[in-house]
Amino acid sequence: FESSLEMPASISVAWLGVFAVGVLICELRLTELTSPLTVSVMSTVNNFVVVLFFVLRDGEAIKGAQLAGFACSSIGVMIYAFGKRSHSQAAMCRKADHLI
């Protein structure tokens, strides 16, 4: 972390705000085009990539409890996504069978 209490440059704060709003707009549009589940899974994949990047590139130390929590949340979202997808496919099959 930063040891100084000095404020960052105004332009840096402004760009950070612009990018944060841009990311939010993209996430909302993606949710509109796909589903909240897709955005959740993509967010988990993004978090995984970011953590892996800083661990490998910067040698960031990760403790066992942090790794366990990160793994638990990542695996949970993936299991949920798989279950939701399986449920959706089963519902589609039942609907198709009903139409025949």
N, CA, C and O atoms as CSV, one atom per row, in Angstrom:
chain,resi,resn,atom,element,x,y,z
A,1,PHE,N,N,0.828,-1.182,0.000
A,1,PHE,CA,C,0.000,0.000,0.000
A,1,PHE,C,C,0.866,1.236,0.000
A,1,PHE,O,O,2.054,1.195,0.321
A,2,GLU,N,N,0.246,2.326,-0.364
A,2,GLU,CA,C,0.947,3.603,-0.353
A,2,GLU,C,C,1.204,4.027,1.082
A,2,GLU,O,O,0.341,3.877,1.947
A,3,SER,N,N,2.393,4.556,1.332
A,3,SER,CA,C,2.705,5.033,2.680
A,3,SER,C,C,2.446,6.531,2.810
A,3,SER,O,O,2.413,7.065,3.919
A,4,SER,N,N,2.264,7.201,1.691
A,4,SER,CA,C,2.039,8.639,1.692
A,4,SER,C,C,0.545,8.939,1.698
A,4,SER,O,O,-0.243,8.180,1.135
A,5,LEU,N,N,0.159,10.024,2.320
A,5,LEU,CA,C,-1.229,10.449,2.335
A,5,LEU,C,C,-1.512,11.519,1.281
A,5,LEU,O,O,-2.554,12.175,1.310
A,6,GLU,N,N,-0.576,11.685,0.356
A,6,GLU,CA,C,-0.706,12.684,-0.695
A,6,GLU,C,C,-1.822,12.281,-1.670
A,6,GLU,O,O,-1.946,11.115,-2.043
A,7,MET,N,N,-2.618,13.256,-2.067
A,7,MET,CA,C,-3.713,13.005,-3.012
A,7,MET,C,C,-3.148,12.709,-4.393
A,7,MET,O,O,-2.148,13.305,-4.794
A,8,PRO,N,N,-3.779,11.791,-5.126
A,8,PRO,CA,C,-3.327,11.538,-6.498
A,8,PRO,C,C,-3.676,12.714,-7.401
A,8,PRO,O,O,-4.488,13.565,-7.038
A,9,ALA,N,N,-3.068,12.757,-8.563
A,9,ALA,CA,C,-3.329,13.835,-9.513
A,9,ALA,C,C,-4.793,13.804,-9.932
A,9,ALA,O,O,-5.384,12.733,-10.073
A,10,SER,N,N,-5.371,14.979,-10.128
A,10,SER,CA,C,-6.783,15.081,-10.502
A,10,SER,C,C,-7.087,14.341,-11.790
A,10,SER,O,O,-8.142,13.720,-11.920
A,11,ILE,N,N,-6.168,14.405,-12.743
A,11,ILE,CA,C,-6.396,13.735,-14.025
A,11,ILE,C,C,-6.461,12.220,-13.838
A,11,ILE,O,O,-7.230,11.547,-14.525
A,12,SER,N,N,-5.666,11.678,-12.922
A,12,SER,CA,C,-5.709,10.244,-12.648
A,12,SER,C,C,-7.052,9.838,-12.054
A,12,SER,O,O,-7.611,8.803,-12.415
A,13,VAL,N,N,-7.562,10.652,-11.147
A,13,VAL,CA,C,-8.864,10.382,-10.536
A,13,VAL,C,C,-9.964,10.461,-11.595
A,13,VAL,O,O,-10.878,9.636,-11.607
A,14,ALA,N,N,-9.876,11.444,-12.475
A,14,ALA,CA,C,-10.880,11.601,-13.527
A,14,ALA,C,C,-10.874,10.405,-14.471
A,14,ALA,O,O,-11.936,9.883,-14.813
A,15,TRP,N,N,-9.689,9.964,-14.895
A,15,TRP,CA,C,-9.597,8.802,-15.792
A,15,TRP,C,C,-10.106,7.536,-15.106
A,15,TRP,O,O,-10.771,6.713,-15.735
A,16,LEU,N,N,-9.806,7.383,-13.853
A,16,LEU,CA,C,-10.302,6.221,-13.108
A,16,LEU,C,C,-11.828,6.223,-13.084
A,16,LEU,O,O,-12.456,5.180,-13.265
A,17,GLY,N,N,-12.416,7.379,-12.865
A,17,GLY,CA,C,-13.876,7.491,-12.877
A,17,GLY,C,C,-14.465,7.173,-14.237
A,17,GLY,O,O,-15.482,6.485,-14.329
A,18,VAL,N,N,-13.838,7.665,-15.291
A,18,VAL,CA,C,-14.312,7.397,-16.655
A,18,VAL,C,C,-14.255,5.901,-16.945
A,18,VAL,O,O,-15.210,5.335,-17.476
A,19,PHE,N,N,-13.148,5.261,-16.603
A,19,PHE,CA,C,-13.014,3.828,-16.862
A,19,PHE,C,C,-13.979,3.014,-16.008
A,19,PHE,O,O,-14.511,2.010,-16.480
A,20,ALA,N,N,-14.214,3.417,-14.777
A,20,ALA,CA,C,-15.155,2.698,-13.917
A,20,ALA,C,C,-16.568,2.769,-14.490
A,20,ALA,O,O,-17.285,1.768,-14.501
A,21,VAL,N,N,-16.965,3.934,-14.959
A,21,VAL,CA,C,-18.289,4.081,-15.579
A,21,VAL,C,C,-18.354,3.264,-16.870
A,21,VAL,O,O,-19.377,2.645,-17.160
A,22,GLY,N,N,-17.275,3.259,-17.637
A,22,GLY,CA,C,-17.228,2.471,-18.868
A,22,GLY,C,C,-17.393,0.985,-18.603
A,22,GLY,O,O,-18.127,0.302,-19.317
A,23,VAL,N,N,-16.717,0.484,-17.587
A,23,VAL,CA,C,-16.833,-0.928,-17.227
A,23,VAL,C,C,-18.260,-1.239,-16.787
A,23,VAL,O,O,-18.818,-2.267,-17.171
A,24,LEU,N,N,-18.850,-0.364,-15.989
A,24,LEU,CA,C,-20.222,-0.574,-15.532
A,24,LEU,C,C,-21.194,-0.607,-16.703
A,24,LEU,O,O,-22.077,-1.463,-16.746
A,25,ILE,N,N,-21.047,0.302,-17.644
A,25,ILE,CA,C,-21.924,0.321,-18.820
A,25,ILE,C,C,-21.769,-0.963,-19.622
A,25,ILE,O,O,-22.760,-1.532,-20.081
A,26,CYS,N,N,-20.534,-1.423,-19.794
A,26,CYS,CA,C,-20.303,-2.678,-20.519
A,26,CYS,C,C,-20.933,-3.863,-19.794
A,26,CYS,O,O,-21.539,-4.724,-20.432
A,27,GLU,N,N,-20.799,-3.917,-18.480
A,27,GLU,CA,C,-21.398,-5.005,-17.710
A,27,GLU,C,C,-22.923,-4.980,-17.818
A,27,GLU,O,O,-23.549,-6.029,-17.971
A,28,LEU,N,N,-23.515,-3.807,-17.741
A,28,LEU,CA,C,-24.969,-3.708,-17.853
A,28,LEU,C,C,-25.451,-4.111,-19.245
A,28,LEU,O,O,-26.477,-4.776,-19.384
A,29,ARG,N,N,-24.722,-3.713,-20.255
A,29,ARG,CA,C,-25.086,-4.094,-21.627
A,29,ARG,C,C,-24.924,-5.596,-21.822
A,29,ARG,O,O,-25.770,-6.232,-22.449
A,30,LEU,N,N,-23.856,-6.164,-21.296
A,30,LEU,CA,C,-23.644,-7.600,-21.388
A,30,LEU,C,C,-24.748,-8.358,-20.665
A,30,LEU,O,O,-25.206,-9.394,-21.147
A,31,THR,N,N,-25.176,-7.855,-19.522
A,31,THR,CA,C,-26.282,-8.469,-18.788
A,31,THR,C,C,-27.560,-8.421,-19.621
A,31,THR,O,O,-28.332,-9.380,-19.647
A,32,GLU,N,N,-27.771,-7.310,-20.292
A,32,GLU,CA,C,-28.950,-7.169,-21.139
A,32,GLU,C,C,-28.914,-8.149,-22.310
A,32,GLU,O,O,-29.944,-8.717,-22.672
A,33,LEU,N,N,-27.741,-8.349,-22.902
A,33,LEU,CA,C,-27.615,-9.224,-24.069
A,33,LEU,C,C,-27.592,-10.706,-23.704
A,33,LEU,O,O,-28.039,-11.543,-24.489
A,34,THR,N,N,-27.081,-11.034,-22.533
A,34,THR,CA,C,-26.945,-12.449,-22.166
A,34,THR,C,C,-27.789,-12.717,-20.924
A,34,THR,O,O,-29.016,-12.788,-20.995
A,35,SER,N,N,-27.119,-12.864,-19.796
A,35,SER,CA,C,-27.824,-13.098,-18.536
A,35,SER,C,C,-26.927,-12.664,-17.387
A,35,SER,O,O,-25.715,-12.529,-17.558
A,36,PRO,N,N,-27.518,-12.447,-16.219
A,36,PRO,CA,C,-26.699,-12.094,-15.054
A,36,PRO,C,C,-25.695,-13.198,-14.714
A,36,PRO,O,O,-24.603,-12.918,-14.220
A,37,LEU,N,N,-26.066,-14.439,-14.979
A,37,LEU,CA,C,-25.161,-15.558,-14.710
A,37,LEU,C,C,-23.898,-15.456,-15.558
A,37,LEU,O,O,-22.798,-15.695,-15.059
A,38,THR,N,N,-24.041,-15.109,-16.818
A,38,THR,CA,C,-22.884,-14.957,-17.700
A,38,THR,C,C,-21.952,-13.878,-17.178
A,38,THR,O,O,-20.733,-14.051,-17.168
A,39,VAL,N,N,-22.522,-12.774,-16.749
A,39,VAL,CA,C,-21.701,-11.679,-16.213
A,39,VAL,C,C,-21.002,-12.123,-14.935
A,39,VAL,O,O,-19.844,-11.772,-14.710
A,40,SER,N,N,-21.687,-12.884,-14.104
A,40,SER,CA,C,-21.090,-13.383,-12.865
A,40,SER,C,C,-19.923,-14.318,-13.151
A,40,SER,O,O,-18.874,-14.221,-12.515
A,41,VAL,N,N,-20.106,-15.212,-14.098
A,41,VAL,CA,C,-19.033,-16.145,-14.458
A,41,VAL,C,C,-17.852,-15.388,-15.053
A,41,VAL,O,O,-16.699,-15.674,-14.731
A,42,MET,N,N,-18.141,-14.425,-15.919
A,42,MET,CA,C,-17.054,-13.644,-16.518
A,42,MET,C,C,-16.325,-12.827,-15.460
A,42,MET,O,O,-15.109,-12.651,-15.547
A,43,SER,N,N,-17.042,-12.329,-14.470
A,43,SER,CA,C,-16.423,-11.588,-13.384
A,43,SER,C,C,-15.494,-12.485,-12.579
A,43,SER,O,O,-14.408,-12.064,-12.181
A,44,THR,N,N,-15.916,-13.714,-12.342
A,44,THR,CA,C,-15.073,-14.660,-11.613
A,44,THR,C,C,-13.818,-14.993,-12.410
A,44,THR,O,O,-12.722,-15.061,-11.854
A,45,VAL,N,N,-13.981,-15.197,-13.696
A,45,VAL,CA,C,-12.813,-15.471,-14.552
A,45,VAL,C,C,-11.881,-14.264,-14.538
A,45,VAL,O,O,-10.663,-14.428,-14.468
A,46,ASN,N,N,-12.434,-13.058,-14.603
A,46,ASN,CA,C,-11.622,-11.846,-14.556
A,46,ASN,C,C,-10.853,-11.767,-13.236
A,46,ASN,O,O,-9.661,-11.461,-13.234
A,47,ASN,N,N,-11.523,-12.039,-12.118
A,47,ASN,CA,C,-10.843,-12.007,-10.817
A,47,ASN,C,C,-9.713,-13.019,-10.776
A,47,ASN,O,O,-8.635,-12.729,-10.257
A,48,PHE,N,N,-9.954,-14.210,-11.322
A,48,PHE,CA,C,-8.927,-15.239,-11.354
A,48,PHE,C,C,-7.710,-14.764,-12.136
A,48,PHE,O,O,-6.575,-14.943,-11.692
A,49,VAL,N,N,-7.940,-14.161,-13.294
A,49,VAL,CA,C,-6.841,-13.674,-14.129
A,49,VAL,C,C,-6.072,-12.561,-13.415
A,49,VAL,O,O,-4.841,-12.539,-13.456
A,50,VAL,N,N,-6.775,-11.646,-12.767
A,50,VAL,CA,C,-6.116,-10.537,-12.066
A,50,VAL,C,C,-5.257,-11.057,-10.915
A,50,VAL,O,O,-4.107,-10.647,-10.762
A,51,VAL,N,N,-5.812,-11.957,-10.109
A,51,VAL,CA,C,-5.044,-12.523,-8.990
A,51,VAL,C,C,-3.827,-13.274,-9.518
A,51,VAL,O,O,-2.720,-13.096,-9.008
A,52,LEU,N,N,-4.021,-14.105,-10.526
A,52,LEU,CA,C,-2.913,-14.867,-11.103
A,52,LEU,C,C,-1.835,-13.937,-11.659
A,52,LEU,O,O,-0.643,-14.201,-11.502
A,53,PHE,N,N,-2.253,-12.852,-12.305
A,53,PHE,CA,C,-1.313,-11.882,-12.862
A,53,PHE,C,C,-0.408,-11.303,-11.776
A,53,PHE,O,O,0.813,-11.266,-11.924
A,54,PHE,N,N,-1.029,-10.849,-10.679
A,54,PHE,CA,C,-0.225,-10.209,-9.641
A,54,PHE,C,C,0.610,-11.213,-8.853
A,54,PHE,O,O,1.687,-10.869,-8.367
A,55,VAL,N,N,0.134,-12.431,-8.722
A,55,VAL,CA,C,0.938,-13.448,-8.042
A,55,VAL,C,C,2.152,-13.808,-8.888
A,55,VAL,O,O,3.259,-13.923,-8.363
A,56,LEU,N,N,1.955,-13.988,-10.191
A,56,LEU,CA,C,3.058,-14.397,-11.067
A,56,LEU,C,C,3.969,-13.233,-11.448
A,56,LEU,O,O,5.191,-13.380,-11.434
A,57,ARG,N,N,3.399,-12.093,-11.783
A,57,ARG,CA,C,4.204,-10.971,-12.259
A,57,ARG,C,C,4.929,-10.242,-11.128
A,57,ARG,O,O,6.132,-9.996,-11.214
A,58,ASP,N,N,4.198,-9.902,-10.076
A,58,ASP,CA,C,4.769,-9.094,-9.006
A,58,ASP,C,C,5.247,-9.920,-7.822
A,58,ASP,O,O,5.818,-9.385,-6.872
A,59,GLY,N,N,5.013,-11.224,-7.882
A,59,GLY,CA,C,5.410,-12.068,-6.764
A,59,GLY,C,C,4.598,-11.780,-5.512
A,59,GLY,O,O,5.080,-11.956,-4.394
A,60,GLU,N,N,3.365,-11.338,-5.706
A,60,GLU,CA,C,2.476,-11.037,-4.580
A,60,GLU,C,C,2.251,-12.304,-3.766
A,60,GLU,O,O,1.914,-13.356,-4.308
A,61,ALA,N,N,2.439,-12.184,-2.468
A,61,ALA,CA,C,2.260,-13.349,-1.591
A,61,ALA,C,C,0.771,-13.572,-1.353
A,61,ALA,O,O,0.015,-12.626,-1.135
A,62,ILE,N,N,0.370,-14.817,-1.398
A,62,ILE,CA,C,-1.016,-15.166,-1.125
A,62,ILE,C,C,-1.010,-16.219,-0.026
A,62,ILE,O,O,-0.339,-17.245,-0.140
A,63,LYS,N,N,-1.750,-15.962,1.022
A,63,LYS,CA,C,-1.775,-16.860,2.172
A,63,LYS,C,C,-2.742,-18.005,1.913
A,63,LYS,O,O,-3.591,-17.927,1.026
A,64,GLY,N,N,-2.605,-19.053,2.687
A,64,GLY,CA,C,-3.444,-20.231,2.529
A,64,GLY,C,C,-4.926,-19.933,2.670
A,64,GLY,O,O,-5.740,-20.434,1.894
A,65,ALA,N,N,-5.280,-19.118,3.659
A,65,ALA,CA,C,-6.685,-18.774,3.873
A,65,ALA,C,C,-7.229,-17.957,2.698
A,65,ALA,O,O,-8.375,-18.147,2.291
A,66,GLN,N,N,-6.420,-17.055,2.155
A,66,GLN,CA,C,-6.838,-16.270,0.999
A,66,GLN,C,C,-7.048,-17.173,-0.210
A,66,GLN,O,O,-8.033,-17.037,-0.936
A,67,LEU,N,N,-6.122,-18.086,-0.416
A,67,LEU,CA,C,-6.227,-19.021,-1.534
A,67,LEU,C,C,-7.459,-19.907,-1.392
A,67,LEU,O,O,-8.172,-20.151,-2.365
A,68,ALA,N,N,-7.704,-20.385,-0.177
A,68,ALA,CA,C,-8.870,-21.240,0.056
A,68,ALA,C,C,-10.167,-20.467,-0.200
A,68,ALA,O,O,-11.082,-21.002,-0.826
A,69,GLY,N,N,-10.262,-19.234,0.267
A,69,GLY,CA,C,-11.457,-18.425,0.047
A,69,GLY,C,C,-11.660,-18.100,-1.416
A,69,GLY,O,O,-12.781,-18.145,-1.921
A,70,PHE,N,N,-10.573,-17.771,-2.097
A,70,PHE,CA,C,-10.647,-17.469,-3.526
A,70,PHE,C,C,-11.082,-18.707,-4.301
A,70,PHE,O,O,-11.934,-18.622,-5.185
A,71,ALA,N,N,-10.503,-19.846,-3.974
A,71,ALA,CA,C,-10.860,-21.096,-4.654
A,71,ALA,C,C,-12.308,-21.466,-4.377
A,71,ALA,O,O,-13.023,-21.887,-5.287
A,72,CYS,N,N,-12.743,-21.317,-3.146
A,72,CYS,CA,C,-14.120,-21.656,-2.763
A,72,CYS,C,C,-15.129,-20.797,-3.521
A,72,CYS,O,O,-16.118,-21.319,-4.037
A,73,SER,N,N,-14.895,-19.506,-3.591
A,73,SER,CA,C,-15.837,-18.639,-4.296
A,73,SER,C,C,-15.817,-18.904,-5.795
A,73,SER,O,O,-16.866,-18.896,-6.439
A,74,SER,N,N,-14.643,-19.137,-6.354
A,74,SER,CA,C,-14.540,-19.414,-7.785
A,74,SER,C,C,-15.222,-20.723,-8.152
A,74,SER,O,O,-15.974,-20.788,-9.125
A,75,ILE,N,N,-14.961,-21.757,-7.375
A,75,ILE,CA,C,-15.571,-23.064,-7.643
A,75,ILE,C,C,-17.087,-22.984,-7.448
A,75,ILE,O,O,-17.840,-23.576,-8.221
A,76,GLY,N,N,-17.533,-22.267,-6.437
A,76,GLY,CA,C,-18.971,-22.117,-6.194
A,76,GLY,C,C,-19.685,-21.475,-7.366
A,76,GLY,O,O,-20.757,-21.935,-7.761
A,77,VAL,N,N,-19.115,-20.426,-7.926
A,77,VAL,CA,C,-19.747,-19.765,-9.072
A,77,VAL,C,C,-19.760,-20.697,-10.273
A,77,VAL,O,O,-20.747,-20.743,-11.008
A,78,MET,N,N,-18.689,-21.435,-10.482
A,78,MET,CA,C,-18.641,-22.362,-11.615
A,78,MET,C,C,-19.664,-23.496,-11.455
A,78,MET,O,O,-20.311,-23.882,-12.429
A,79,ILE,N,N,-19.811,-24.022,-10.259
A,79,ILE,CA,C,-20.807,-25.073,-10.010
A,79,ILE,C,C,-22.212,-24.516,-10.240
A,79,ILE,O,O,-23.055,-25.173,-10.851
A,80,TYR,N,N,-22.454,-23.315,-9.755
A,80,TYR,CA,C,-23.751,-22.682,-9.965
A,80,TYR,C,C,-24.025,-22.500,-11.460
A,80,TYR,O,O,-25.123,-22.790,-11.934
A,81,ALA,N,N,-23.031,-22.023,-12.190
A,81,ALA,CA,C,-23.199,-21.813,-13.633
A,81,ALA,C,C,-23.499,-23.129,-14.335
A,81,ALA,O,O,-24.373,-23.182,-15.200
A,82,PHE,N,N,-22.789,-24.190,-13.974
A,82,PHE,CA,C,-23.016,-25.496,-14.590
A,82,PHE,C,C,-24.423,-25.987,-14.267
A,82,PHE,O,O,-25.134,-26.476,-15.146
A,83,GLY,N,N,-24.817,-25.857,-13.013
A,83,GLY,CA,C,-26.151,-26.290,-12.607
A,83,GLY,C,C,-27.241,-25.508,-13.307
A,83,GLY,O,O,-28.231,-26.085,-13.755
A,84,LYS,N,N,-27.070,-24.206,-13.405
A,84,LYS,CA,C,-28.051,-23.351,-14.063
A,84,LYS,C,C,-28.157,-23.699,-15.541
A,84,LYS,O,O,-29.250,-23.739,-16.106
A,85,ARG,N,N,-27.018,-23.948,-16.150
A,85,ARG,CA,C,-27.018,-24.301,-17.577
A,85,ARG,C,C,-27.698,-25.647,-17.793
A,85,ARG,O,O,-28.497,-25.798,-18.718
A,86,SER,N,N,-27.387,-26.624,-16.949
A,86,SER,CA,C,-28.010,-27.942,-17.061
A,86,SER,C,C,-29.521,-27.837,-16.871
A,86,SER,O,O,-30.291,-28.476,-17.588
A,87,HIS,N,N,-29.937,-27.024,-15.898
A,87,HIS,CA,C,-31.364,-26.825,-15.639
A,87,HIS,C,C,-32.039,-26.178,-16.845
A,87,HIS,O,O,-33.143,-26.575,-17.217
A,88,SER,N,N,-31.397,-25.194,-17.460
A,88,SER,CA,C,-31.959,-24.511,-18.623
A,88,SER,C,C,-32.074,-25.461,-19.809
A,88,SER,O,O,-33.073,-25.440,-20.528
A,89,GLN,N,N,-31.059,-26.293,-20.013
A,89,GLN,CA,C,-31.096,-27.242,-21.123
A,89,GLN,C,C,-32.186,-28.283,-20.905
A,89,GLN,O,O,-32.874,-28.660,-21.853
A,90,ALA,N,N,-32.354,-28.750,-19.678
A,90,ALA,CA,C,-33.405,-29.726,-19.378
A,90,ALA,C,C,-34.779,-29.113,-19.615
A,90,ALA,O,O,-35.669,-29.770,-20.154
A,91,ALA,N,N,-34.953,-27.865,-19.219
A,91,ALA,CA,C,-36.226,-27.186,-19.437
A,91,ALA,C,C,-36.512,-27.021,-20.913
A,91,ALA,O,O,-37.656,-27.174,-21.341
A,92,MET,N,N,-35.500,-26.714,-21.697
A,92,MET,CA,C,-35.671,-26.569,-23.139
A,92,MET,C,C,-36.054,-27.909,-23.769
A,92,MET,O,O,-36.897,-27.951,-24.665
A,93,CYS,N,N,-35.447,-28.998,-23.310
A,93,CYS,CA,C,-35.766,-30.324,-23.832
A,93,CYS,C,C,-37.211,-30.695,-23.494
A,93,CYS,O,O,-37.925,-31.237,-24.338
A,94,ARG,N,N,-37.641,-30.407,-22.275
A,94,ARG,CA,C,-39.022,-30.699,-21.889
A,94,ARG,C,C,-40.006,-29.881,-22.724
A,94,ARG,O,O,-41.060,-30.377,-23.123
A,95,LYS,N,N,-39.650,-28.630,-22.980
A,95,LYS,CA,C,-40.520,-27.788,-23.777
A,95,LYS,C,C,-40.582,-28.296,-25.221
A,95,LYS,O,O,-41.652,-28.302,-25.830
A,96,ALA,N,N,-39.442,-28.720,-25.766
A,96,ALA,CA,C,-39.412,-29.252,-27.130
A,96,ALA,C,C,-40.210,-30.555,-27.218
A,96,ALA,O,O,-40.930,-30.776,-28.191
A,97,ASP,N,N,-40.086,-31.409,-26.217
A,97,ASP,CA,C,-40.830,-32.669,-26.192
A,97,ASP,C,C,-42.325,-32.405,-26.103
A,97,ASP,O,O,-43.117,-33.132,-26.704
A,98,HIS,N,N,-42.714,-31.396,-25.378
A,98,HIS,CA,C,-44.115,-31.053,-25.198
A,98,HIS,C,C,-44.726,-30.527,-26.505
A,98,HIS,O,O,-45.912,-30.724,-26.769
A,99,LEU,N,N,-43.904,-29.862,-27.312
A,99,LEU,CA,C,-44.389,-29.284,-28.570
A,99,LEU,C,C,-44.589,-30.347,-29.651
A,99,LEU,O,O,-45.365,-30.153,-30.587
A,100,ILE,N,N,-43.890,-31.456,-29.516
A,100,ILE,CA,C,-43.967,-32.511,-30.557
A,100,ILE,C,C,-45.218,-33.296,-30.443
A,100,ILE,O,O,-45.444,-34.215,-31.230
